[in-house]
Amino acid sequence: MKAPGHTTGIHSHRDTCRTIAVVLCVGLLTTMTTNRSMAEEVEQSSSGDWSFNISPYVWAASLEGSVAPFPRAPTADVDVSFKDIFQNLDIAGMLYAEARYRRFAAYTDLIYTSISADADTPFGVLFDDIDAENEIFIGTFGGSYRAIDTEHASLALLAGARVWSVDTEVKLDGNLLPDQKFKSDESWVDPVIGLHGLYRFDNDIFITSFSHVGGFGVGSHLTWDTFGALGYQFNDSISAVAGYRHLEVDYKHDGFVFDVELSGPVIGMTIRF
């Protein structure tokens, strides 16, 4: 009677050991799988910390304000529509780019236009005609920090500098008087601060806006701009926006005056990688 009972005890002990071993193996495999999944998540999270955006856009801006392109020249009031600007436009380029790491980002907004026009002078006695060329560069360079960053909304604080360059050249073809040429190259830098907001809906539609204010007498007396747009996210890499932008600057230096407003609709696209 003991022998069978003893044998049963041995088998029971072996079954228990086998069960413990299986549990340990399953636990070990589960731990290894969990650790590997965590490592993959960390790797994916690390690789997703950086992102880069490139956004070419078109700003159909009109220009209004007061301009004196040369020292001692009279200040002239200007009111030029985008249609008039476009008809005399030689070349233009507009680009926004951003490099982001988690909540921090560096960004730049570049605008360049080259415009030329010619016309006959009144009566054509002293001079036959006048040729004018104007180049404007506006470059905003800054950094941002997302103070609010949720699944649907974000709000970033902006700080940086805006570089201005306005080059004007006027040629007068002589008649009774000899040919004349006037040229002015004016550049300055404005410190700027601002906000950038974004809200995403559940249907791939989003709204975005940003605003800057600066100058503070360092470069210009004052400069500010604001932009608002409605956008659509086609996929993880490509989106498009359509909106409106307004920019003002009030700069005066040694007889040069550039107190203008630029405003008009904006369309653009963003490529993210």
MORA-V474774 format. One line per field, one symbol per residue. phi: phi as a letter, one per 30 degrees, with the letter a starting at -180 (. if undefined). psi: psi as a letter, one per 40 degrees, with the letter a starting at -180 (. if undefined). burial: I if it has 16 or more other C-alpha atoms within 10 Angstrom, else O. Layout:
phi = ???
psi = ???
burial = ???
This chain:
phi = .ddddddddddddddddddddddddddddddddddddddddddddddcdcbbbbbdabcdccbblbbbdbeidddcdbacdddddddcddaabbacbbccbhdcacbbbcbbbbbbabaddeiicdbdabcbbbbbbbbcbabbbddbbcdcbbbcccalbcccbbcbbbccddbdcdebbbbbbbbabcdbbabbcbbcddcicbbbabbbbajhidcddabaabbbacbbcdadcbbbbbabbbbbbbbbahidbbcbbcaldbbabbccb
psi = dddddddddddddddddddddddddddddddddddddddddddddddediihhhgiihhgiihhahhgeiheiihhhighiddddddehdiihhhhihhhhbeiihiihhhhihhiiiiiihdfddidihhhhhhhhhhhhaiihhdhgaddiihihihaihhihhhhhhhhhicdiiiihhihhhiihhiiiaihihhhiefeiiiiiiiiiacfedcidiiiiihiihihhdaedhiiihaiihhiighhhfehhggihhiiihiiihhh.
burial = OOOOOOOOOOOOOOOOOOOOOOOOOOOOOOOOOOOOOOOOOOOOOOOOOOOIIIIIIIIIIIIIIIIIIIOOOOIOOOOOIIOOIOOOIOOIOIIIIIIIOOOOIIIIIIIOIIIIOOOOOOOOOIIIIIIIIIIIIIIIIIIIIIOOOOOOOIIIIIIIIIIIOIIIIIIIIIOOOOOOOOOOOIOOIIIIIIIIIIIIOOOOIIIIIIIIIIIOOOIIOIIIIIIIIIIIIOOOOIIIIIIIIIIIIIIOOOOIIIIIIIIIIIIIIIOIO
